[in-house]
């Protein structure tokens, strides 16, 4: 499925609710740059990969494509250095199959995921912090 179709699965909440995005296993950053452009300049997309070469190329492409809100770091997805509750969206595309410990991979993504979205009875949308498993927005 193309990323544009996947992003349509996110309910129509204001993009400002999705300002911090993590792309786990970003490779050369294609998805990171796409998401950064789709969410706009007020968002910050961080891509992580084990490869310094991929980080260098992803950074180069982000600069060439004038996508300053996409940043890249060398980091192990099984031992992320981010604090708990750091990201509004965690995106993982084609990286899970390479993880030797699938449970740790999911646990780490859940740990850094910040919020979940709910609709209250009056149909107004709101953010609610929760220690329970969020229904959104982990996209894999």
NORDA-V363297 format. One record per backbone hydrogen bond with DSSP energy under -0.5 kcal/mol. NH is the residue of the N-H (numbers start at 0). CO is the residue of the C=O. If there is no record, write none. Layout:
nh:co
NH:CO
NH:CO
This chain:
nh:co
4:1
5:1
6:2
7:3
8:5
9:6
12:10
16:13
17:14
18:15
20:18
20:43
21:88
22:45
23:21
23:90
24:22
24:47
25:22
25:47
28:25
32:28
33:29
34:30
35:31
36:32
37:33
38:34
39:35
42:39
43:18
44:68
45:20
45:43
46:44
46:70
47:22
48:72
51:49
54:50
55:51
56:52
57:53
58:54
59:55
60:56
61:57
62:58
63:59
64:60
65:62
66:61
69:66
70:44
70:68
72:46
74:48
74:72
76:74
78:75
84:110
85:82
85:111
86:111
87:19
88:19
89:136
90:21
90:88
91:138
92:23
93:91
97:94
98:95
101:99
104:100
105:101
106:102
107:103
108:104
109:105
110:106
111:107
112:108
113:86
114:86
115:127
117:125
119:123
122:119
125:117
127:115
138:89
138:136
139:137
